[in-house]
Amino acid sequence: MLDLGRKVVGALRDHPLALALVVINLLFLTGFGFMLREIARAVARKDALLADIASHCLR
């Protein structure tokens, strides 16, 4: 497994364009994951607010 990692690093060192594409893809996926987490938090806040409003309406 360690040998495979060394071969991959060596290949990326020889091809800087491939390395740049890998880095850009990792940044894109990280940003997308962060965005999805923030959307999930916003939905949770909205659901809590709507539940609070509904509890006031049912009194």
ABEGO torsion letter per residue (X at the ends): XAAAAAAAAAAAAABAAAAAAAAAAAAAAAAAAAAAAAAAAAAAAAAAAAAAAAAAAAX
